[in-house]
């Protein structure tokens, strides 16, 4: 495992693509969060919603770049034929996938932490100045629910990366892998909003990886959520685990 981890880390840090995608994740997440905070209409009574969730809006865009990074971790090797060298060097395919997952987790954890903390800082700086009242309206890490939202959002990005890694291992093609993951993340919530039956709509929101997982960002009106914050993150974790298991089994039984 140690040699496999070293090999995966070497691939990750010596290729320009992963670093560019990671920097893009941070930039896109913080930028969209700053824009969302800048258009918020705040009064002395509040900003009309959950300011912590508002400050973390950029994650909805940043996760797409995390998905692309994860997909390319596997499908890029299939595209270049490098996967044959990888599997020759490490014949135990479960070890290869585990090493990729661990390396990806570390990289996304670092980038995700920077992106999320940057978004919270942008929210505090950009929200309209209301004097002393602004401090209570702005997201703050000294607040327990905000700290949970920040920590949970970093975990969410990691889980999206692992979900994408599992899907990419199963399909082996970059375009297909990105299409499947982005469809799960963005199309399913859109479809749920077109359903007129509120029960079915709420059910889809409970089990879609994005809408369920992002419940972790909520800090107010938790009773109105389709699913509780940690339970929602558990749903996303279930999606990631299922994708990794499916990808691992297909990696083991198929020829490279």
C-alpha positions, -999 to +999 in steps of 0.1 A: +000+000+000+028+024+008+043+021-026+009+024-043+002+056-023+036+070-032+029+063-069-005+079-068+008+110-050+036+113-076+011+112-104-011+138-087+016+163-080+036+159-112+008+165-136-005+201-142-042+191-145-050+182-109-034+214-095-053+235-120-086+219-111-079+222-074-071+259-078-101+263-100-123+247-073-111+272-047-115+302-071-149+292-084-163+283-049-151+316-033-161+337-063-197+324-065-201+326-027-189+363-028-214+371-056-242+354-037-234+373-006-231+406-025-266+404-039-282+395-005-307+421+008-301+425+045-319+447+069-316+451+107-339+421+111-319+397+089-309+388+054-340+369+045-324+334+050-296+313+063-264+335+059-241+305+064-257+285+036-257+317+015-219+321+021-214+285+010-234+288-022-202+284-043-199+248-033-226+241-059-202+251-086-169+240-070-181+204-067-182+201-105-145+207-106-139+182-078-159+157-098-138+163-129-106+160-109-117+126-095-129+113-128-096+121-145-077+104-117-089+071-132-102+077-167-071+097-176-050+066-172-074+046-193-072+072-220-034+072-222-030+034-215-011+042-183-035+019-165-017-011-178+016+001-162-003+009-129-018-026-127+014-043-137+033-025-109+005-031-084-014-063-094-038-062-065-065-039-080-082-032-048-050-017-035-048+005-066-083+018-061-078+023-023-046+043-030-063+065-055-092+071-030-069+079-002-048+103-023-079+120-037-093+123-002-062+141+010-060+165-019-098+174-019-097+178+019-069+204+016-085+222-014-120+219+000-110+234+034-094+264+017-124+269-005-149+266+023-130+288+047-125+313+019-162+313+012-171+320+048-146+348+050-160+362+017-195+360+033-184+380+063-166+406+042-192+410+015-225+409+033-240+444+035-226+465+064-252+469+091-229+480+118-229+459+149-259+440+136-238+427+107-217+406+131-247+386+142-259+382+106-226+371+091-214+335+093-189+329+121-168+299+130-174+307+167-210+296+161-216+259+166-240+254+136-217+273+113-188+252+124-208+221+117-218+234+083-181+243+074-168+209+085-197+190+069-192+209+036-156+198+034-167+162+041-194+166+014-167+177-012-146+146-003-176+123-007-184+139-041-149+132-051-151+095-040-185+091-057-169+104-089-139+082-085-162+051-082-183+061-112-151+067-133-137+033-123-169+017-134-173+034-168-136+041-176-144+070-200-139+106-190-170+121-208-193+093-196-180+095-161-184+133-159-219+131-175-231+105-150-218+123-120-231+158-131-264+142-140-267+128-104-257+161-089-276+186-110-303+169-131-320+149-103-327+180-081-340+198-112-363+170-119-376+169-083-387+206-087-408+197-117-428+171-098-461+185-086-466+159-058-449+174-027-444+139-012-425+126-042-406+159-044-395+156-008-386+119-013-363+128-042-347+156-022-340+131+006-322+106-016-305+128-043-267+130-034-265+168-038-298+180-022-294+155+007-257+162+013-260+200+011-285+199+040-253+199+061-250+236+053-283+246+069-280+264+103-316+277+106-351+262+103-338+227+104-373+213+110-384+223+076-356+203+058-365+171+039-337+154+058-316+164+088-280+177+081-260+146+093-285+121+079-283+140+045-245+137+045-250+100+053-270+096+021-242+111+001-218+088+019-240+059+009-239+070-028-201+073-026-197+039-010-220+022-035-201+038-064-167+027-050-179-009-044-193-011-079-162+004-094-140-019-074-158-050-084-158-041-121-121-032-119-114-066-104-134-087-129-127-069-161-095-068-182-077-034-181 
